[in-house]
Amino acid sequence: VAQDKPAAAACTQHWRCAATGRPASALLVAARLAVRVSLLAIMFRASDIFGRKPGAGPDRPTVQAKAASGLSQKRLHGSGTTSQTWDPATGQWVEEELPDEVKALLGIQKKVKVEVTGAGAHQAWGEPRTVANKVLGPASIGLKPTAAGKDSIVSGRGTGLVGQVDKSGPSVVYKGFSKVDLNDRYYERGDLTIHGRLTYWSGDGQFFIYWQGEVQRWSICDAASLPAVKQGQYPGWAYKKDSRHLFDANGWMEAWNGEWREPDLEVTFRSSSHHKPQWDDPKLQKGIVTVEFSGFTIKELNTRYILKPSEPIQGKPSYWDASGVYFIYWQAQTNRWAICDLKCLEAVRQGQCPGWAYRTDAGHFANACNWKERRVNSWGDAVLETSVIGVSCRGLKVELYGFNKQELNTQYTERPSEEVQGKPTYWDSSENYFIYWQSSMGRWAICDKISLDIAKSGLAPGWAYRTDAAHFARARGWMESWGREWKHVTVTCTLLEGVVREEVVMAVKAEPATETAANSDQISVDQYRSLIMRIYEEKKPEKVKTVDHLLAKYKDREHELYVQVCDKYQVDADAFAAQLPQAEEAAKAPDDEAADEGGEVPELTPKEYAILIQSVYVKYNPKKLQDIGRLLQKFRNRERQLYQEVCNKYGVSPTRFWAEQQKEAEERPED
């Protein structure tokens, strides 16, 4: 038939099927249709198999599975609207609706599909079964009916919740979540508390912040899950890992791509003059770093003020604007906070209390209420809004290496919640050792957990301490406990996570002599010049010609210059300086060597050694004369050793210096 179409057409007029009596042409159409239906059914089953795991049922089955036996192929039922196929994933026969295209070919009329309500999301969350198109009313969750003409939480994204969002209360604004719906302003809602605390709702009422009582933390959830929350469940799109205030941007975790991760947030907590004080808790006050004002009549006061711990005024830290002109300070005489400008700074430091605005009570200045401002020639109430701003920062994580005590060579992670002497601590993984700030000594130190209470009391225990006030992640100068003595060690600090927040370096309190005299003295300008030139000669020869210019620029700050050069070229400043005496002795002139040929310094009396040491200090470092008594006491019966170390420190030959002193004594006229 396929080869001779005219003959086939003639045959179909006479041939009939013996089984059905239908013409041959109808038989061919039916065969073609059966093949097409089989191919379509196979394609649909394949998509179903590859779309889910073996053994797993469909997410929302459209038909019920029925068991059948003795059947090995797809067959059409009398209804003509379904087909039955063997499912290797479940091991059962499954009925499926035929595609509309197949039904049209078979001449079957499409029926209107009526979906029967079953166990859905509402029942899974414990909600009552509702009639279609019925909105969940406020009475079902214990809220008052919505008044006409006011903002309502209506069905929008998700289920929605009928109620009212009062936008006149305190609020908190979040920026930085990956789920953009969470980046919104949330208003305090006084008529709905969860687990004993107020909730905060977005302006459209689709998301809210609530307190998870049992786990003691805040969480952000969608309004559709409120009934589940009221039943004791803890759903949410984000949560805080700690129990701190909402303005704290650190510690938040958000759900993203099937996992929890920590976002970088900026949080702003806003309150107005008609609100009650929000910042009277001393614990909250410690975390306030940035405050922004708006509403003052003097426009220049409406700006952002940032904590400046290096500028305490009348006993408390001050907060300055970006221009450095206006600042907030504590008036000790009147026991209140005020805002002043730079021209009155000296008067403020002397204890006077000028200002353009002030608080009428002793409450924290971040509270928007109870502020007075200067208006022409009188004082009036200020109507303000204050914004306490918090920005998340990755906790600092470092690794120290170089201590003789191996337990100290480990990783230390910042713990902001554990402050000692005014600054956060950094703990090792075993929580046995921690780095803390010794405020009385103006330096960082490493201590053990046993001495934590002693450190909190203000004392300065520790196994190791910094030799200056620089951040422990920046510099290398450490002293480590070595028996009954303290020994200088070279420690390397590797920054693993976070950013080192630079602070104003304060002077380190003088430490009782625990080192050798050589480590206690200072280096002369000429010696700094020699050290810097040697570094440039080894690391970058073209910079040698700039040494004199740099020394002139850093006059009286030669040590700072030397440390910067060492850090830039990764040179251990202390170890490199220790090589100075040998280097200078190797570079001595021939006449110096001739002066030393006389041999070593003869044995002298302690008094004679003391006179020599005093002469060295008079010539090279007069400031050290005040320490000579302490050094002689420490080196009692070892005065010769002390003299040699002092000479080595200043690059002086002990023998030559002794010879010069002898010559001067001989030339000195007798009385």
C-alpha positions as CSV (number, residue, x, y, z in Angstrom):
1,V,0.0,0.0,0.0
2,A,2.8,2.4,0.9
3,Q,4.5,1.8,-2.6
4,D,1.3,2.1,-4.7
5,K,-0.9,4.8,-3.2
6,P,-3.6,4.7,-6.1
7,A,-3.9,0.9,-5.6
8,A,-4.2,1.4,-1.9
9,A,-6.9,3.8,-2.3
10,A,-8.8,1.4,-4.6
11,C,-8.3,-1.5,-2.1
12,T,-9.6,0.4,0.8
13,Q,-13.0,0.8,-0.9
14,H,-13.5,-3.0,-0.9
15,W,-11.4,-4.4,1.9
16,R,-12.9,-4.6,5.3
17,C,-11.6,-5.9,8.6
18,A,-12.9,-9.3,9.4
19,A,-13.0,-8.7,13.2
20,T,-14.8,-5.3,13.1
21,G,-16.2,-4.9,9.7
22,R,-14.7,-1.4,9.5
23,P,-13.1,-0.2,6.3
24,A,-9.3,-0.6,6.0
25,S,-8.8,3.2,6.0
26,A,-10.3,3.5,9.5
27,L,-8.1,0.6,10.7
28,L,-5.0,2.5,9.5
29,V,-6.0,5.7,11.3
30,A,-6.6,3.8,14.6
31,A,-3.2,2.1,14.3
32,R,-1.5,5.4,13.8
33,L,-3.4,6.9,16.7
34,A,-2.5,4.0,19.1
35,V,1.2,4.5,18.3
36,R,1.0,8.2,18.9
37,V,-0.7,7.7,22.3
38,S,1.8,5.1,23.3
39,L,4.7,7.5,22.5
40,L,3.2,10.4,24.4
41,A,2.5,8.3,27.4
42,I,6.0,7.0,27.5
43,M,7.3,10.5,27.3
44,F,5.2,11.7,30.2
45,R,6.2,8.7,32.4
46,A,9.9,9.4,31.7
47,S,9.5,13.0,32.8
48,D,7.8,11.8,36.0
49,I,10.5,9.2,36.8
50,F,13.5,11.6,36.2
51,G,11.7,14.3,38.1
52,R,11.8,12.6,41.5
53,K,13.8,10.1,43.5
54,P,13.0,6.4,43.2
55,G,10.4,5.4,45.7
56,A,9.2,8.9,46.4
57,G,5.6,9.8,45.7
58,P,4.5,12.8,43.6
59,D,4.4,16.1,45.4
60,R,0.7,16.5,44.6
61,P,-0.7,13.4,42.9
62,T,-3.6,13.9,40.5
63,V,-4.8,10.3,40.6
64,Q,-4.7,7.5,43.0
65,A,-2.4,4.5,42.5
66,K,-4.0,1.2,42.0
67,A,-2.5,-2.2,42.1
68,A,-2.8,-4.5,39.1
69,S,-1.4,-7.9,38.2
70,G,-1.1,-9.8,35.0
71,L,-0.9,-6.7,32.9
72,S,2.3,-6.0,31.0
73,Q,1.4,-3.0,28.7
74,K,-0.5,0.3,28.7
75,R,-4.2,-0.1,28.0
76,L,-7.2,2.3,27.5
77,H,-10.2,2.0,29.8
78,G,-13.7,2.3,28.9
79,S,-13.9,5.9,30.1
80,G,-11.4,6.8,27.5
81,T,-9.9,9.6,29.6
82,T,-7.1,7.8,31.6
83,S,-4.3,5.4,30.8
84,Q,-2.6,2.9,33.2
85,T,1.2,2.6,33.2
86,W,3.6,0.5,35.2
87,D,5.8,2.7,37.5
88,P,9.2,1.1,38.2
89,A,9.9,3.8,40.8
90,T,6.9,2.7,43.1
91,G,6.4,-0.9,41.7
92,Q,2.7,-0.1,41.0
93,W,0.3,0.6,38.2
94,V,-0.6,4.3,38.0
95,E,-3.6,5.9,36.2
96,E,-3.0,9.1,34.5
97,E,-5.2,11.6,32.6
98,L,-4.7,11.6,28.9
99,P,-3.3,14.8,27.4
100,D,-5.9,17.2,26.0
101,E,-4.4,16.6,22.5
102,V,-5.0,12.9,22.7
103,K,-8.5,13.4,24.0
104,A,-9.3,15.7,21.0
105,L,-8.0,13.0,18.6
106,L,-10.2,10.4,20.3
107,G,-13.2,12.8,20.2
108,I,-13.5,12.9,24.0
109,Q,-15.0,16.0,25.4
110,K,-12.9,17.8,28.0
111,K,-14.4,17.9,31.4
112,V,-14.2,20.8,33.8
113,K,-11.7,19.9,36.5
114,V,-13.0,20.4,40.0
115,E,-10.2,20.4,42.7
116,V,-11.2,18.8,45.9
117,T,-9.8,20.5,49.0
118,G,-7.5,18.2,50.9
119,A,-4.8,18.3,53.6
120,G,-2.8,21.3,52.6
121,A,-0.4,23.8,54.0
122,H,-3.0,25.2,56.5
123,Q,-3.4,21.8,58.1
124,A,0.3,21.2,58.2
125,W,0.8,24.4,60.2
126,G,-2.0,23.5,62.5
127,E,-4.5,26.1,61.1
128,P,-8.2,25.4,60.9
129,R,-9.6,24.3,57.6
130,T,-11.0,27.4,55.8
131,V,-13.5,28.0,53.0
132,A,-12.0,29.1,49.7
133,N,-11.3,32.8,49.3
134,K,-11.9,33.5,53.0
135,V,-9.2,35.7,54.6
136,L,-7.9,34.8,58.1
137,G,-9.5,37.3,60.4
138,P,-8.0,39.1,63.4
139,A,-10.3,37.4,65.9
140,S,-8.7,34.0,65.0
141,I,-5.4,35.1,66.5
142,G,-6.7,37.3,69.3
143,L,-6.4,40.8,67.6
144,K,-9.0,43.5,67.5
145,P,-10.9,44.1,64.3
146,T,-9.4,46.6,61.9
147,A,-10.9,50.1,62.0
148,A,-12.0,51.5,58.7
149,G,-9.7,53.8,56.9
150,K,-6.4,52.6,58.5
151,D,-3.5,50.6,57.1
152,S,-4.4,46.9,57.2
153,I,-2.4,43.7,56.9
154,V,-4.2,42.2,54.0
155,S,-3.6,39.3,51.8
156,G,-0.7,40.1,49.5
157,R,2.5,38.0,49.5
158,G,1.5,34.7,51.0
159,T,-1.5,34.2,53.3
160,G,-1.5,37.7,54.9
161,L,-2.9,38.8,58.2
162,V,-5.6,41.3,59.0
163,G,-4.6,43.9,61.5
164,Q,-3.1,47.3,62.0
165,V,0.5,48.5,61.8
166,D,1.1,51.5,64.0
167,K,3.9,53.4,62.3
168,S,4.3,56.0,65.1
169,G,6.2,53.7,67.4
170,P,9.9,53.0,67.6
171,S,11.3,51.1,64.6
172,V,14.3,49.2,63.4
173,V,15.6,49.2,59.8
174,Y,17.6,46.3,58.3
175,K,19.8,46.5,55.2
176,G,21.9,43.7,53.8
177,F,19.8,40.5,53.8
178,S,20.1,38.4,50.7
179,K,16.3,37.9,50.8
180,V,15.4,41.4,49.8
181,D,11.9,41.1,51.4
182,L,13.6,41.2,54.8
183,N,15.3,44.5,54.1
184,D,12.6,46.7,55.5
185,R,11.5,49.0,58.4
186,Y,9.9,47.1,61.3
187,Y,7.6,49.0,63.7
188,E,7.1,48.2,67.3
189,R,3.6,46.7,67.9
190,G,2.4,47.2,71.4
191,D,-0.8,45.2,71.1
192,L,0.9,41.9,70.1
193,T,3.5,40.2,72.3
194,I,5.1,36.8,71.8
195,H,6.9,35.0,74.6
196,G,6.6,38.1,76.8
197,R,8.2,40.6,74.3
198,L,6.8,43.1,71.8
199,T,6.9,42.3,68.1
200,Y,8.0,44.4,65.2
201,W,6.2,44.4,61.9
202,S,7.0,45.6,58.4
203,G,4.9,48.4,57.0
204,D,2.9,46.1,54.8
205,G,2.5,43.5,57.6
206,Q,4.0,40.6,55.6
207,F,7.0,40.0,57.9
208,F,7.6,40.5,61.7
209,I,10.3,40.1,64.3
210,Y,9.6,38.1,67.4
211,W,11.3,36.7,70.4
212,Q,11.9,33.0,70.5
213,G,11.5,32.4,74.2
214,E,12.9,29.0,74.8
215,V,16.1,29.6,72.7
216,Q,16.4,33.2,73.9
217,R,16.9,34.9,70.5
218,W,15.2,37.2,67.9
219,S,13.9,35.9,64.6
220,I,12.3,37.3,61.4
221,C,9.3,35.4,60.1
222,D,6.6,35.8,57.6
223,A,3.1,36.7,58.7
224,A,1.6,33.5,57.3
225,S,3.5,31.6,60.0
226,L,2.2,33.6,63.0
227,P,-0.4,30.9,64.0
228,A,2.5,28.4,64.1
229,V,4.5,30.8,66.3
230,K,1.6,31.3,68.7
231,Q,1.4,27.5,69.0
232,G,5.1,27.3,70.2
233,Q,6.9,26.6,66.9
234,Y,10.0,28.7,65.8
235,P,9.8,29.3,62.1
236,G,11.8,32.1,60.5
237,W,13.9,33.3,57.6
238,A,16.6,34.8,59.8
239,Y,17.6,34.7,63.5
240,K,20.2,36.1,65.9
241,K,22.7,33.7,67.4
242,D,22.7,35.7,70.7
243,S,20.2,37.5,72.8
244,R,21.5,41.0,72.2
245,H,19.4,44.1,71.3
246,L,18.0,44.4,67.8
247,F,20.2,47.3,66.9
248,D,23.3,45.0,67.2
249,A,24.1,44.0,63.6
250,N,26.4,41.2,64.5
251,G,25.3,37.6,65.0
252,W,22.5,37.4,62.5
253,M,22.0,34.2,60.4
254,E,19.8,34.0,57.3
255,A,18.5,31.1,55.2
256,W,19.8,31.2,51.7
257,N,20.0,28.4,49.1
258,G,19.3,25.7,51.6
259,E,21.8,26.7,54.2
260,W,22.3,29.3,57.0
261,R,24.9,32.0,56.5
262,E,25.9,35.2,58.2
263,P,25.0,38.4,56.3
264,D,26.7,41.8,56.4
265,L,24.1,44.1,57.8
266,E,23.5,47.7,58.7
267,V,20.9,48.2,61.4
268,T,19.3,51.5,62.4
269,F,17.1,51.7,65.5
270,R,14.9,54.9,65.4
271,S,13.0,56.6,68.2
272,S,11.4,60.0,68.6
273,S,10.8,62.6,71.3
274,H,7.3,61.2,72.2
275,H,8.7,57.7,72.9
276,K,9.8,56.5,76.2
277,P,13.6,56.3,76.8
278,Q,15.1,53.4,74.8
279,W,18.7,53.5,76.0
280,D,18.9,53.6,79.8
281,D,20.3,50.1,80.1
282,P,24.1,50.4,80.8
283,K,24.8,47.2,78.9
284,L,23.2,48.7,75.8
285,Q,25.0,52.0,76.2
286,K,28.4,50.2,75.9
287,G,27.5,49.1,72.4
288,I,26.5,52.5,71.1
289,V,29.1,53.7,68.6
290,T,27.2,55.9,66.1
291,V,24.1,58.1,66.7
292,E,22.4,60.3,64.2
293,F,20.1,63.3,65.1
294,S,17.4,65.0,63.0
295,G,15.0,67.7,64.1
296,F,17.2,70.4,65.6
297,T,16.5,74.0,64.6
298,I,20.3,74.5,64.1
299,K,20.7,72.4,61.0
300,E,24.4,71.7,61.6
301,L,23.5,69.7,64.7
302,N,21.5,67.3,62.5
303,T,24.3,64.9,61.7
304,R,25.9,61.6,62.6
305,Y,28.1,61.5,65.7
306,I,30.7,58.7,66.1
307,L,32.4,57.6,69.3
308,K,36.0,58.9,69.8
309,P,37.4,56.9,72.8
310,S,40.7,58.7,72.5
311,E,39.0,62.0,73.5
312,P,37.4,61.7,76.9
313,I,35.8,64.9,78.2
314,Q,34.9,65.4,81.9
315,G,35.2,61.7,82.7
316,K,33.4,60.1,79.7
317,P,34.1,59.4,76.0
318,S,32.9,62.0,73.5
319,Y,31.2,61.6,70.2
320,W,32.2,63.8,67.1
321,D,30.7,64.5,63.8
322,A,32.6,63.9,60.5
323,S,33.8,67.5,60.2
324,G,35.3,67.5,63.7
325,V,33.4,70.7,64.6
326,Y,30.5,69.5,66.7
327,F,30.7,67.0,69.5
328,I,28.6,65.4,72.2
329,Y,30.1,65.4,75.7
330,W,29.3,64.7,79.3
331,Q,28.8,67.8,81.6
332,A,30.1,66.5,84.9
333,Q,29.0,69.6,86.8
334,T,25.4,69.4,85.7
335,N,25.3,65.6,85.3
336,R,23.9,65.6,81.7
337,W,24.9,65.3,78.0
338,A,25.2,68.3,75.7
339,I,26.2,69.2,72.1
340,C,28.9,71.9,71.6
341,D,31.3,73.1,68.9
342,L,35.0,73.1,68.6
343,K,35.6,76.7,69.6
344,C,34.5,75.9,73.1
345,L,36.7,72.8,73.4
346,E,39.2,74.3,75.8
347,A,36.5,75.7,78.0
348,V,34.9,72.3,78.1
349,R,38.1,70.6,79.0
350,Q,38.5,73.0,81.9
351,G,35.2,71.9,83.3
352,Q,32.8,74.5,81.9
353,C,29.5,73.6,80.4
354,P,28.8,75.5,77.2
355,G,26.6,74.1,74.4
356,W,23.9,74.5,71.7
357,A,21.7,71.7,73.1
358,Y,21.5,69.6,76.2
359,R,19.5,67.0,78.0
360,T,17.2,67.8,80.9
361,D,18.1,64.6,82.8
362,A,21.0,62.2,83.2
363,G,19.7,59.8,80.6
364,H,21.8,58.7,77.7
365,F,22.0,61.1,74.8
366,A,20.7,58.5,72.3
367,N,17.2,58.9,73.9
368,A,15.3,61.4,71.7
369,C,13.2,62.6,74.6
370,N,14.0,65.4,77.1
371,W,16.3,67.5,74.8
372,K,16.5,71.3,75.0
373,E,17.9,73.4,72.1
374,R,18.9,77.1,71.8
375,R,16.5,79.1,69.7
376,V,17.6,82.8,69.2
377,N,17.7,84.0,72.8
378,S,15.8,81.3,74.6
379,W,15.8,77.6,75.2
380,G,13.0,75.4,73.9
381,D,12.0,71.7,73.7
382,A,13.6,69.9,70.8
383,V,11.4,67.6,68.7
384,L,13.9,65.0,67.6
385,E,14.4,61.6,66.0
386,T,17.5,59.7,67.0
387,S,19.0,56.8,65.0
388,V,21.4,54.3,66.7
389,I,23.3,52.7,63.9
390,G,25.1,49.4,64.1
391,V,27.2,47.7,61.3
392,S,28.1,44.1,61.4
393,C,31.8,43.2,61.3
394,R,33.5,39.9,61.0
395,G,35.0,38.9,64.3
396,L,38.8,39.0,64.3
397,K,40.6,35.7,64.2
398,V,44.4,35.5,64.4
399,E,47.1,32.8,64.8
400,L,50.2,33.5,66.9
401,Y,53.4,31.5,66.6
402,G,56.8,31.9,68.3
403,F,56.2,31.5,72.0
404,N,58.2,29.0,74.0
405,K,55.1,27.9,75.8
406,Q,53.5,25.8,73.1
407,E,49.9,26.3,74.4
408,L,50.1,30.0,73.4
409,N,50.9,29.1,69.8
410,T,47.4,28.7,68.6
411,Q,44.4,30.6,67.0
412,Y,42.5,33.2,68.9
413,T,38.9,34.3,68.0
414,E,37.3,37.5,69.0
415,R,34.5,37.3,71.6
416,P,32.7,40.6,71.8
417,S,30.4,39.5,74.6
418,E,33.4,38.9,76.9
419,E,35.0,42.2,77.7
420,V,37.8,42.7,80.1
421,Q,39.0,46.1,81.2
422,G,37.0,47.8,78.5
423,K,37.9,45.8,75.4
424,P,36.8,42.5,73.8
425,T,38.8,39.4,74.5
426,Y,40.2,36.8,72.1
427,W,40.0,33.1,73.1
428,D,41.7,30.0,71.8
429,S,39.6,27.0,70.8
430,S,40.1,25.2,74.1
431,E,38.9,28.3,76.0
432,N,41.9,28.0,78.3
433,Y,43.9,31.0,77.2
434,F,42.8,34.5,76.0
435,I,44.2,37.8,74.9
436,Y,43.0,40.8,76.8
437,W,43.7,44.5,77.2
438,Q,45.6,45.6,80.3
439,S,44.2,49.1,80.8
440,S,46.5,49.9,83.8
441,M,49.6,49.0,81.7
442,G,48.2,50.2,78.3
443,R,49.1,47.0,76.4
444,W,47.8,43.6,75.3
445,A,48.6,40.3,77.2
446,I,47.8,36.6,77.1
447,C,46.4,35.0,80.2
448,D,44.8,31.7,81.3
449,K,41.2,31.2,82.2
450,I,42.0,30.6,85.9
451,S,43.1,34.2,86.2
452,L,40.1,35.6,84.4
453,D,38.5,37.0,87.5
454,I,41.8,38.6,88.5
455,A,42.0,40.3,85.1
456,K,38.4,41.5,85.4
457,S,39.3,43.1,88.7
458,G,41.8,45.4,87.0
459,L,45.0,43.6,87.7
460,A,47.5,42.5,85.0
461,P,48.2,38.8,85.2
462,G,49.5,36.9,82.1
463,W,52.0,34.5,80.5
464,A,53.0,37.1,77.9
465,Y,52.5,40.7,77.2
466,R,53.2,43.3,74.4
467,T,56.1,45.7,74.8
468,D,54.0,48.6,73.4
469,A,50.4,49.7,73.0
470,A,50.1,48.6,69.3
471,H,47.5,46.1,68.4
472,F,48.7,42.6,69.0
473,A,47.9,41.7,65.3
474,R,50.1,44.5,64.0
475,A,53.4,44.3,65.9
476,R,55.8,41.6,67.0
477,G,57.4,42.8,70.3
478,W,56.4,40.3,73.0
479,M,57.8,39.4,76.4
480,E,57.2,35.9,77.7
481,S,57.4,34.5,81.2
482,W,60.6,32.4,81.4
483,G,61.0,30.9,84.9
484,R,61.3,33.9,87.2
485,E,62.4,36.2,84.4
486,W,60.8,37.7,81.4
487,K,62.3,36.9,78.0
488,H,62.0,38.7,74.7
489,V,60.4,36.5,72.0
490,T,59.7,37.1,68.3
491,V,56.1,36.3,67.6
492,T,54.5,36.1,64.2
493,C,50.8,37.0,63.9
494,T,48.7,35.7,61.0
495,L,45.4,37.4,60.3
496,L,42.8,34.7,59.4
497,E,39.5,36.5,59.5
498,G,38.2,40.0,60.1
499,V,39.8,43.4,60.0
500,V,42.0,45.0,62.6
501,R,40.3,48.2,63.9
502,E,43.1,50.7,64.4
503,E,43.0,52.6,67.7
504,V,44.9,55.6,69.0
505,V,48.1,54.3,70.5
506,M,48.6,55.3,74.1
507,A,51.8,55.5,76.0
508,V,52.8,52.3,77.7
509,K,53.4,52.5,81.4
510,A,57.0,51.9,82.4
511,E,57.6,48.3,83.4
512,P,60.0,47.4,86.2
513,A,63.3,46.2,84.8
514,T,62.9,42.6,83.7
515,E,65.2,42.6,80.8
516,T,68.9,43.1,80.4
517,A,70.2,46.6,80.3
518,A,70.8,46.3,76.6
519,N,67.1,45.9,75.9
520,S,66.1,48.6,78.3
521,D,68.0,51.5,76.7
522,Q,67.2,53.5,73.6
523,I,69.0,53.6,70.2
524,S,70.6,56.8,69.1
525,V,69.7,58.7,65.9
526,D,72.9,57.6,64.2
527,Q,72.2,54.0,65.0
528,Y,68.7,54.2,63.6
529,R,70.2,55.7,60.4
530,S,72.7,52.8,60.2
531,L,69.9,50.2,60.7
532,I,67.6,51.8,58.1
533,M,70.4,52.1,55.5
534,R,71.3,48.4,56.0
535,I,67.7,47.4,55.4
536,Y,67.5,49.5,52.2
537,E,70.9,48.2,51.0
538,E,69.6,44.6,51.4
539,K,66.0,45.1,50.3
540,K,65.8,48.2,48.0
541,P,69.2,49.9,47.3
542,E,67.6,52.8,45.3
543,K,66.0,54.0,48.6
544,V,69.4,54.5,50.4
545,K,69.7,58.1,49.1
546,T,66.3,59.0,50.8
547,V,67.4,58.0,54.3
548,D,68.5,61.5,55.4
549,H,65.3,63.0,54.1
550,L,63.2,60.5,55.9
551,L,65.1,61.1,59.2
552,A,64.5,64.8,58.8
553,K,60.8,64.2,58.3
554,Y,60.6,61.8,61.3
555,K,62.7,64.0,63.6
556,D,62.3,62.8,67.2
557,R,60.3,59.8,65.8
558,E,63.1,57.8,64.5
559,H,61.9,54.6,66.2
560,E,58.5,54.9,64.4
561,L,60.3,55.2,61.1
562,Y,62.5,52.2,61.8
563,V,59.5,50.1,62.7
564,Q,57.6,51.1,59.6
565,V,60.5,50.2,57.4
566,C,60.9,46.8,59.1
567,D,57.2,46.0,58.7
568,K,57.3,47.0,55.0
569,Y,60.2,44.8,54.2
570,Q,59.2,42.0,56.7
571,V,62.2,42.4,58.9
572,D,62.2,41.6,62.6
573,A,62.9,45.0,64.1
574,D,64.2,43.7,67.5
575,A,66.3,40.9,66.1
576,F,67.8,43.2,63.4
577,A,68.6,45.9,66.0
578,A,70.4,43.3,68.1
579,Q,72.9,42.8,65.4
580,L,73.9,46.5,65.5
581,P,76.9,46.3,67.9
582,Q,78.6,43.6,65.8
583,A,77.9,45.5,62.6
584,E,79.4,48.7,63.9
585,E,82.4,46.9,65.5
586,A,83.1,45.3,62.1
587,A,83.0,48.7,60.5
588,K,85.3,50.4,62.9
589,A,88.3,52.4,61.6
590,P,91.8,51.1,61.9
591,D,92.6,53.6,64.6
592,D,89.8,52.2,66.7
593,E,91.2,48.7,66.4
594,A,94.6,50.0,67.4
595,A,93.0,51.5,70.5
596,D,91.6,48.1,71.4
597,E,94.9,46.3,71.1
598,G,95.6,47.0,74.7
599,G,93.4,44.1,75.7
600,E,90.3,43.9,77.9
601,V,89.3,46.3,80.6
602,P,91.2,45.5,83.8
603,E,89.4,44.4,86.9
604,L,87.9,47.5,88.5
605,T,86.1,48.2,91.7
606,P,82.2,48.4,91.6
607,K,82.5,52.2,92.1
608,E,84.8,52.6,89.1
609,Y,82.4,50.6,86.9
610,A,79.5,52.7,88.1
611,I,81.5,55.9,87.1
612,L,82.1,54.4,83.7
613,I,78.4,53.5,83.2
614,Q,77.5,57.0,84.3
615,S,79.9,58.4,81.8
616,V,78.4,56.4,78.9
617,Y,74.9,57.6,79.7
618,V,76.1,61.2,80.0
619,K,77.6,61.0,76.6
620,Y,75.0,59.0,74.7
621,N,71.7,59.0,76.6
622,P,71.4,61.4,79.6
623,K,67.7,60.4,80.1
624,K,68.9,57.0,81.4
625,L,70.8,58.6,84.4
626,Q,67.6,58.4,86.4
627,D,67.6,54.6,86.1
628,I,71.3,54.0,87.0
629,G,70.5,53.4,90.6
630,R,68.0,50.7,89.8
631,L,70.3,49.0,87.3
632,L,73.2,49.0,89.7
633,Q,71.0,47.4,92.4
634,K,69.9,44.7,89.9
635,F,73.4,44.0,88.8
636,R,74.9,44.0,92.3
637,N,78.3,42.2,92.2
638,R,78.0,42.1,88.4
639,E,78.9,45.7,87.6
640,R,81.5,44.6,85.0
641,Q,78.8,42.7,83.0
642,L,76.5,45.7,83.2
643,Y,79.2,48.1,81.9
644,Q,79.9,45.8,78.9
645,E,76.2,45.5,78.0
646,V,75.7,49.2,78.2
647,C,78.7,49.8,76.0
648,N,77.5,47.2,73.5
649,K,74.0,48.9,73.4
650,Y,75.5,52.2,72.2
651,G,78.1,50.6,70.0
652,V,81.0,51.6,72.2
653,S,84.1,49.5,72.8
654,P,84.4,49.0,76.5
655,T,88.2,49.0,76.4
656,R,88.5,52.1,74.2
657,F,85.9,54.0,76.3
658,W,87.8,53.1,79.5
659,A,91.1,54.2,77.9
660,E,89.5,57.5,76.8
661,Q,88.2,58.1,80.4
662,Q,91.7,57.3,81.8
663,K,93.3,59.8,79.3
664,E,90.8,62.5,80.2
665,A,91.4,61.9,83.9
666,E,95.1,62.3,83.4
667,E,94.8,65.5,81.4
668,R,92.4,67.0,83.9
669,P,94.3,69.6,86.1
670,E,94.6,68.7,89.8
671,D,92.9,70.8,92.4
